[in-house]
Amino acid sequence: MSDAVGPGDLVLCVNAAPNHATGRPVPLQVGETYRVIAVMEFACPCGRSDALLDVGVDFAWCQTRFRLLPKPKAETKTRRVSLPKEKETVR
């Protein structure tokens, strides 16, 4: 997944299990979306990922905690253009 994920991408937290190394609870919430700040190439101690994602919460987290969300597609919107009213000169 590290090849597909880059800074600015949105990811969904799917695993808020305790920290791999310390066993302490993590501040992430399952079902919350986070914006990736940085991707750090690092073999996680769990052995299941090759990168850590910095999402701005605490430090960096194993990429197996997240799923990449699809990028939103651009939508075209029609806008009304307001024209200035023409004034008629009366004498």
N, C-alpha and C positions, 0 to 999 in steps of 0.2 A: 504494500500500500504506500510506502514512502515515495515511490516514483510518481504516484498519482497525486499525492497530497503536496500542497505548496503553501507558502504564506498567503493569507487572505482567504483561503478556502474555509467553508463551513463543515464542521464535523458534528456528529451526534454521539453523545456519550451512551454507551451500551453496557458498561461494566464499571461499577463503583466499588469493586471489591477492595479490601484493605491494601495498603502499600505493599509491594513485593518484598522490599528489604526490611522495613521496620515493623510491618503488621499493624500500623496505625491507620485509623479511618481516613479516607480521602475527602477533600472538600467538593469533589465533583458530584453532580446529580444525574442519575440515569434519566434519559429522555430530554435533557437540556442540550441545546446546540451551543457550540463554541466556535470562535473564529481562530484559526491557526495563526500564530505570530511567527513561529519559526519551526523548522524541521531539523533536528540534530541527528546525524548518522551516528548511531550508538547501539551496540548489541545489548538489548535489555537482559537483565539477569534471569528472566523467566525463560529465555531461549526461544520465544515465539515471535519476536519482532526485531527488526534491524534499525529502528529509529525511535526517537522520543519526540513527542509533539509538545511545544510550548503553546498553551492556550490562554496564558495570562492568569492562571489560577495556581498559586503556589509555585512550583518549579515546572519541570517537564514530565510528561506522562507517557507510559508505554502506548504505542499506537494501537495495540489490541483492545484498548478501552474505547476506541472510537470507530465510527463508520463514516466514510466520506458521503456527504450529501450532494446531490446533483446541483450543478450551477443553474440558477434561474434563467429562463429564456427571456430574451427581450421582447416586450410587447409594444406594438405600435398603438398609440392612442390618437384619436382624432380630437383636435382642439378647435374651439370656436375662435375665430379672429374677430375682435371688435374693431369696427371701422369708425372713424370719427364722424359725427353727424354733420351734415352739411347745413350751414345756416343760410337762409334766404334773406337777402337784404331788402327791406321794405322802405319806400320813401314816400 
